[in-house]
């Protein structure tokens, strides 16, 4: 499967986001999802076969990390997509906080 098809699946994108800056074990990744360990393991295999993550084995544990170099231009796209989403989330949070503050101010005026 090519890299673009691999990241088309939302859970795989979320896995990539989780291992973007930190190496995590398969178990640590699986804990963050509401699907079976086997399902997460299959997603990890697709990501690994597509060259999007690296695998390091230590004893019985398997550790995954995003392979940004292996992604080529896709890495820049994913990073900008996540940054845009974070910016949007921050803006929404600030707007909600401002609205809440305005409601409190209105409630204290007679």
ROSE-4610 file (N, C-alpha, C; in Angstrom, 1 decimal, always signed):
// ROSE-4610
residu = [X/X/X/X/X/X/X/X/X/X/X/X/X/X/X/X/X/X/X/X/X/X/X/X/X/X/X/X/X/X/X/X/X/X/X/X/X/X/X/X/X/X/X/X/X/X/X/X/X/X/X/X/X/X/X/X/X/X/X/X/X/X/X/X/X/X/X/X/X/X/X/X/X/X/X/X/X/X/X/X/X/X/X/X/X/X/X/X/X/X/X/X/X/X/X/X/X/X/X/X/X/X/X/X/X/X/X/X/X/X/X/X/X/X/X/X/X/X/X/X/X/X/X/X/X/X/X/X/X/X/X/X/X/X/X/X/X/X/X/X/X/X/X/X/X/X/X/X/X/X/X/X/X/X/X/X/X/X/X/X/X/X/X/X/X/X/X/X/X/X/X/X/X/X/X/X/X/X/X/X/X/X/X/X/X/X/X/X/X/X/X/X/X/X/X/X/X/X/X/X/X/X/X/X/X/X/X/X/X/X/X/X/X/X/X/X/X/X/X/X/X/X/X/X/X/X/X/X/X/X/X/X/X/X/X/X/X/X/X/X/X/X/X/X/X/X/X/X/X/X/X/X/X/X/X/X/X/X/X/X/X/X/X/X/X/X/X/X/X/X/X/X/X/X/X/X/X/X/X/X/X/X/X/X/X/X/X/X/X/X/X/X/X/X/X/X/X/X/X/X/X/X/X/X/X/X/X/X/X/X/X/X/X/X/X/X/X/X/X/X/X/X/X/X/X/X/X/X/X/X]
num = [1/1/1/2/2/2/3/3/3/4/4/4/5/5/5/6/6/6/7/7/7/8/8/8/9/9/9/10/10/10/11/11/11/12/12/12/13/13/13/14/14/14/15/15/15/16/16/16/17/17/17/18/18/18/19/19/19/20/20/20/21/21/21/22/22/22/23/23/23/24/24/24/25/25/25/26/26/26/27/27/27/28/28/28/29/29/29/30/30/30/31/31/31/32/32/32/33/33/33/34/34/34/35/35/35/36/36/36/37/37/37/38/38/38/39/39/39/40/40/40/41/41/41/42/42/42/43/43/43/44/44/44/45/45/45/46/46/46/47/47/47/48/48/48/49/49/49/50/50/50/51/51/51/52/52/52/53/53/53/54/54/54/55/55/55/56/56/56/57/57/57/58/58/58/59/59/59/60/60/60/61/61/61/62/62/62/63/63/63/64/64/64/65/65/65/66/66/66/67/67/67/68/68/68/69/69/69/70/70/70/71/71/71/72/72/72/73/73/73/74/74/74/75/75/75/76/76/76/77/77/77/78/78/78/79/79/79/80/80/80/81/81/81/82/82/82/83/83/83/84/84/84/85/85/85/86/86/86/87/87/87/88/88/88/89/89/89/90/90/90/91/91/91/92/92/92/93/93/93/94/94/94/95/95/95/96/96/96/97/97/97/98/98/98/99/99/99/100/100/100/101/101/101/102/102/102/103/103/103/104/104/104/105/105/105/106/106/106/107/107/107/108/108/108/109/109/109/110/110/110]
x = [+0.9/+0.0/+0.9/+0.6/+1.4/+1.1/+1.9/+1.9/+0.6/+0.2/-1.0/-2.3/-2.4/-3.5/-3.4/-2.2/-2.1/-2.6/-2.3/-2.7/-4.1/-4.8/-6.2/-7.1/-6.6/-7.4/-7.2/-8.3/-8.1/-7.3/-7.5/-6.8/-5.3/-4.9/-3.5/-2.9/-3.7/-3.2/-3.0/-3.9/-3.8/-2.6/-2.3/-1.1/+0.1/+0.2/+1.3/+1.5/+0.4/+0.5/+1.1/+0.7/+1.1/+2.6/+3.1/+4.6/+5.4/+4.8/+5.5/+6.8/+6.7/+7.8/+8.3/+7.7/+8.1/+7.9/+8.8/+8.7/+7.8/+6.8/+5.9/+5.8/+5.5/+5.4/+4.0/+3.9/+2.6/+1.5/+1.8/+0.8/+0.4/+1.3/+1.0/+0.2/+0.4/-0.4/-1.8/-1.9/-3.2/-4.1/-3.5/-4.3/-5.0/-4.6/-5.3/-6.5/-6.8/-7.9/-8.9/-10.1/-11.2/-11.4/-10.4/-10.4/-9.4/-9.5/-8.6/-7.2/-6.3/-4.9/-4.5/-5.2/-5.0/-5.3/-6.3/-6.7/-5.6/-5.1/-4.0/-2.8/-2.5/-1.3/-1.4/-2.6/-2.7/-2.5/-2.9/-2.7/-1.2/-0.5/+0.9/+1.7/+1.2/+1.8/+1.7/+0.5/+0.3/+1.3/+1.4/+2.2/+3.7/+4.1/+5.5/+5.8/+4.8/+5.0/+5.0/+4.4/+4.4/+5.6/+6.4/+7.6/+7.3/+6.2/+5.8/+6.3/+6.5/+7.0/+8.2/+9.1/+10.2/+9.8/+10.4/+10.1/+11.5/+11.5/+12.6/+12.1/+12.8/+12.3/+13.3/+12.8/+13.6/+12.9/+13.5/+12.9/+11.6/+10.6/+9.3/+8.5/+9.0/+8.3/+8.7/+7.7/+8.0/+7.7/+8.7/+8.5/+8.5/+7.6/+7.3/+7.6/+8.1/+8.3/+8.1/+7.5/+7.3/+8.7/+8.7/+9.9/+9.7/+10.0/+9.8/+10.6/+11.8/+12.7/+12.1/+11.6/+11.0/+9.7/+9.0/+7.8/+8.0/+9.2/+9.4/+8.5/+7.9/+7.0/+5.7/+5.3/+4.2/+4.3/+5.5/+5.8/+5.4/+5.8/+5.5/+4.0/+3.3/+1.9/+1.2/+1.6/+1.0/+1.2/+2.4/+2.8/+1.9/+1.8/+1.0/-0.5/-1.0/-2.4/-2.6/-1.7/-1.9/-1.7/-0.8/-0.6/-1.9/-2.5/-3.7/-4.8/-4.9/-6.0/-5.8/-4.5/-4.2/-4.5/-4.2/-4.4/-5.9/-6.7/-8.2/-8.7/-8.2/-8.7/-8.4/-7.2/-6.8/-7.7/-8.0/-8.9/-10.3/-10.8/-12.2/-12.2/-11.1/-11.0/-11.0/-10.2/-10.1/-11.5/-12.2/-13.5/-14.5/-14.5/-15.4/-15.1/-13.8/-13.4/-13.9/-13.7/-14.1/-15.7/-16.4/-17.9/-18.3/-17.6/-17.9/-17.7/-16.6/-16.2/-17.3/-17.7/-18.7/-20.0/-20.4/-21.7/-21.6/-20.4/-20.2/-20.3/-19.7/-19.8/-21.2/-22.0/-23.3/-24.2/-23.9/-24.6/-24.4/-23.3/-23.0/-23.5/-23.9/-24.4/-25.9/-26.4/-27.8/-28.7]
y = [-1.2/+0.0/+1.2/+2.2/+3.4/+4.3/+5.3/+6.1/+6.9/+7.5/+8.3/+7.5/+6.3/+5.5/+5.1/+4.8/+4.4/+5.5/+6.8/+7.9/+8.3/+7.8/+8.1/+7.6/+6.6/+6.0/+6.9/+7.4/+8.3/+7.7/+6.4/+5.9/+5.8/+5.6/+5.5/+6.9/+8.0/+9.3/+9.6/+9.2/+9.4/+8.7/+7.5/+6.7/+7.5/+8.0/+8.8/+10.0/+10.7/+11.9/+11.5/+10.3/+9.9/+9.6/+9.1/+8.7/+9.7/+10.9/+11.9/+12.4/+12.7/+13.2/+12.2/+11.1/+10.2/+8.8/+8.0/+6.5/+5.9/+5.1/+4.5/+3.0/+2.2/+0.8/+0.5/-0.6/-1.0/-1.0/-1.4/-1.4/+0.0/+0.9/+2.3/+2.9/+2.6/+3.1/+2.5/+1.2/+0.6/+1.1/+1.5/+2.0/+3.2/+3.9/+5.2/+5.1/+3.8/+3.6/+2.7/+2.8/+1.9/+0.7/+0.2/-1.0/-2.0/-3.2/-4.3/-4.0/-4.7/-4.6/-5.1/-6.2/-6.7/-5.7/-4.9/-3.9/-2.9/-2.4/-1.4/-2.0/-3.3/-4.0/-4.0/-4.2/-4.3/-2.9/-1.8/-0.5/-0.2/-0.6/-0.4/-1.1/-2.3/-3.1/-2.3/-1.8/-1.0/+0.2/+0.9/+2.1/+1.7/+0.6/+0.1/-0.3/-1.1/-1.5/-0.4/+0.7/+1.9/+2.8/+2.5/+3.3/+4.5/+4.5/+5.7/+5.7/+4.5/+4.3/+3.4/+3.6/+2.6/+1.7/+0.6/-0.4/-0.7/-0.7/-1.1/-2.1/-3.3/-4.3/-4.4/-4.5/-4.6/-5.7/-6.9/-8.0/-8.4/-8.5/-8.8/-7.5/-6.4/-5.1/-4.6/-4.0/-3.3/-1.8/-1.0/+0.4/+1.0/+2.0/+2.7/+4.2/+4.7/+6.1/+6.5/+7.7/+8.2/+8.3/+7.9/+8.0/+9.2/+10.4/+11.6/+11.6/+11.1/+11.1/+10.2/+9.1/+8.1/+8.6/+9.6/+10.1/+11.1/+11.7/+12.7/+13.9/+14.4/+15.6/+15.4/+14.1/+13.8/+14.3/+14.3/+14.7/+16.1/+17.0/+18.4/+18.6/+17.9/+18.0/+17.6/+16.5/+16.0/+17.0/+17.5/+18.4/+19.7/+20.2/+21.4/+21.2/+20.0/+19.7/+19.7/+19.0/+19.0/+20.3/+21.1/+22.5/+23.3/+23.2/+23.9/+23.5/+22.2/+21.7/+22.2/+22.3/+22.8/+24.2/+25.0/+26.4/+26.7/+25.9/+26.0/+25.7/+24.6/+24.2/+25.3/+25.9/+27.0/+28.2/+28.5/+29.6/+29.4/+28.1/+27.8/+27.9/+27.4/+27.4/+28.8/+29.7/+31.1/+31.8/+31.5/+32.1/+31.6/+30.3/+29.8/+30.4/+30.6/+31.2/+32.7/+33.4/+34.8/+34.9/+34.0/+34.0/+33.7/+32.8/+32.4/+33.6/+34.3/+35.5/+36.6/+36.8/+37.8/+37.4/+36.2/+35.7/+36.0/+35.7/+36.0/+37.5/+38.3/+39.7/+40.3/+39.8/+40.2/+39.8/+38.6/+38.1/+38.9/+39.6/+40.4/+41.8/+42.2/+43.6/+43.6/+44.6/+44.6/+45.1]
z = [+0.0/+0.0/+0.0/-0.8/-0.8/+0.4/+0.6/+1.8/+1.9/+0.7/+0.7/+1.1/+0.5/+0.9/+2.4/+2.9/+4.3/+5.2/+4.9/+5.8/+5.5/+4.5/+4.3/+5.4/+6.1/+7.2/+8.5/+9.1/+10.3/+11.4/+11.7/+12.9/+12.6/+11.3/+11.0/+11.1/+10.7/+10.9/+12.4/+13.2/+14.6/+15.2/+14.7/+15.2/+14.8/+13.6/+13.1/+14.0/+14.3/+15.2/+16.6/+17.1/+18.4/+18.4/+17.3/+17.2/+16.5/+16.2/+15.5/+16.2/+17.5/+18.2/+19.3/+19.5/+20.5/+20.1/+20.6/+20.3/+21.3/+20.8/+21.7/+21.4/+22.5/+22.3/+21.6/+21.0/+20.4/+21.5/+22.7/+23.8/+24.1/+24.2/+24.6/+23.5/+22.2/+21.1/+21.2/+21.4/+21.5/+22.6/+23.7/+24.9/+24.5/+23.5/+23.1/+22.2/+21.8/+20.9/+21.4/+20.9/+21.4/+20.5/+19.9/+19.1/+19.7/+19.2/+19.8/+19.5/+20.3/+20.0/+18.7/+18.2/+16.9/+15.8/+16.0/+14.9/+14.9/+16.0/+16.0/+15.4/+15.7/+15.2/+13.7/+13.1/+11.7/+11.1/+11.7/+11.3/+11.3/+12.4/+12.5/+11.4/+11.0/+9.9/+8.6/+8.4/+7.1/+7.1/+8.2/+8.3/+8.1/+8.7/+8.6/+7.1/+6.5/+5.1/+4.2/+4.5/+3.7/+3.9/+4.8/+5.1/+6.0/+6.7/+7.4/+8.9/+9.4/+10.7/+10.7/+11.7/+12.0/+13.2/+13.2/+14.2/+14.9/+16.2/+17.0/+18.0/+18.0/+18.9/+20.1/+21.3/+22.5/+23.3/+23.3/+24.0/+23.2/+24.0/+23.4/+23.0/+23.4/+23.0/+21.7/+21.0/+19.7/+19.9/+19.5/+19.6/+18.2/+18.1/+16.8/+16.9/+15.8/+15.6/+14.2/+14.0/+12.6/+11.9/+10.6/+9.8/+8.9/+9.4/+8.6/+7.4/+7.4/+6.2/+5.2/+5.6/+4.7/+4.0/+4.7/+4.2/+3.0/+3.0/+2.0/+2.2/+1.1/+1.2/+2.0/+2.1/+2.9/+4.4/+4.9/+6.3/+6.5/+5.5/+5.6/+5.6/+4.7/+4.6/+5.9/+6.5/+7.7/+8.8/+8.9/+10.0/+9.9/+8.7/+8.5/+8.7/+8.4/+8.6/+10.2/+10.9/+12.4/+13.0/+12.5/+13.0/+12.8/+11.6/+11.3/+12.2/+12.4/+13.3/+14.7/+15.2/+16.5/+16.6/+15.6/+15.6/+15.6/+14.9/+14.8/+16.2/+16.8/+18.2/+19.2/+19.1/+20.0/+19.8/+18.6/+18.3/+18.9/+18.7/+19.2/+20.8/+21.4/+22.8/+23.3/+22.7/+23.1/+22.9/+21.8/+21.6/+22.6/+23.0/+24.0/+25.4/+25.7/+26.9/+27.0/+25.9/+25.8/+26.0/+25.3/+25.4/+26.9/+27.5/+28.9/+29.8/+29.6/+30.3/+30.2/+28.9/+28.6/+29.3/+29.3/+30.0/+31.5/+32.1/+33.5/+33.8/+33.0/+33.1/+33.1/+32.1/+31.9/+33.1/+33.7/+34.8/+36.1/+36.2/+37.4/+37.4/+36.2/+36.1/+36.4/+37.2/+37.6/+36.4]
